[in-house]
Amino acid sequence: MPDPTLKQRLQRKEFILAPGVYDLISALVADGMGFPALYMTGYGTVASYLGLPDAGLATYTDMLARASAIVERIKTPLIADADTGYGGLLNVRHTVRGYERAGVTAVQIEDQHFPKKCGHTKNRRVIPKSEMVDKIKVAVDSRHSPDLLLIARTDARTAHGLEEALERGHAYAEAGADILFIESPETEEELARIGASFSIPVLANMVDGGRTPILKADQLRALGFSLAIHPGLGFLAAGGVLREVYTYLKRTGTSTGHGLPFYPFEEFNKLIGFEDIWAFEEKYRQD
């Protein structure tokens, strides 16, 4: 039997724990570990692809290309950040349809003004609630399959307070969002209020070093959340190890003896797909 879809898992009240992936290596590593979903982080994807901040600088085309490439190489359902939908209502329709064609399982759209910013950084502004409601309605009408999940994110908490964020959450749920994402709560008490406030699934964003306390999956589930994403875990870990190993190389002049965790070269060959290349070459050998 095929694996259950993300929608089916949520209907069964399974808790969804999703690590952040930001390129093909991180996606391939995470794909084989049994997670129910992976999360294509906007911050990490923009940083790895363009070397720039997550501040509205990556285009729809940039992000769609990355999502398409990841989906093509993994079996795990992919949740993908689609920023603000990359413009107005027509852009939202175009974005949802493009992400759906690419094979994305869930599309996340937020209520920030364009250009948007990472939800745990300063100076974020939100559009009027009514404008985001219209975006959600367009997104719902634009998908071809009901299995494509729509995540509505609000960044209202930081500038306007939790009450405004909760009010927006209710409006977005009424407009047809499948999952709510109240960004940047700042205490466990706020997390508890968010988790208890809605009848549809709610997502918790666990950003290491961000504005929100990091709780374990079972704690979040007990508070009423249905999903938790850890968007920065992969690229922060990779950046830390890269800095250490490059520092060691510069200091010692060698790559041996550093004691840091390494992915064995032969295993990495398998991960990246060399076995398929070798089998192909054996089959079609031209001696």
C-alpha positions, 0 to 999 in steps of 0.5 A: 500500500502507498504511504499515507498522504500528509492530509491523511496523516493530519486527519488521523491526528498524527503529529508531523515533525518536519526538518528544514531542507534547503538544497539537494544534499540536505533533502536527500539526507533527510529523505531517508530518515523516515520523517512524515514531511520535509520543509523547504525553508525560505531562509535556507533556500535563499541563503544557499542558492543566492547567498542573500538574506530572506528579504524578498530577493528570491523570485517565484522562478527561483523558488519554484526551480528549487522546489521542483528539483527537490521533489524530483529527488525525494519520496517524502512529502514536501512543504514549501515556503511560497512567501507572499505568493509573489505578488497580488491575487493573480500571482497567488493563483500562478504560484499555487498552480506552479507549486502543485505541478511541481509536486509540492504537498503543502504551500505556505503563504504569508500576510507580509507586505512585499518584500517580505522578511524572515519571520524571526527578524526585525521590521516586518509589516503585514498587509490588511487582513482582508487582503490576505483573506482574498489571497487564501480564497484565490489559493483554495480556488486555484488548486486542482487537488484537494490533497494540496494543503494550504498553509496560511501564515500571519506575521502580525504577532510581532508588530500588532500583538497576539490578539491580532494574530489570533484574530487573523488566524480565525479569519484565514481558517474561515477563508479556507486555509487547511493549516494555520501558522502563527509566526513568532510567539514569544513565550510558552504561554503564547504557544499554549493559547495558539494551540488551543485556539483553533479547530484546524491543524496549527503549525509551530515554527521552531527556529533555533536562536529565534523569538519562539521557545523551542519545545519538544514534539510531545510538548507541542502536541500536548499544547494542541499543535499538529505540526512542528517545523525546524527550518534552520536546523540543517543549515545552521548545523552545516554552517557550524561544521563547515566553519570548524573543518575549514578552520582546521584545514587552514590551521593544520594544512590537512583534512585528517584528524579533525574529529568532526562528523563526516559522511563516509565517502562511499555512503555519500556516493550512494546517497547522491546516486552513483550506483545508478550511474555505475549500473547504467554504464555496466549495462551499456558498456562500450568496450 
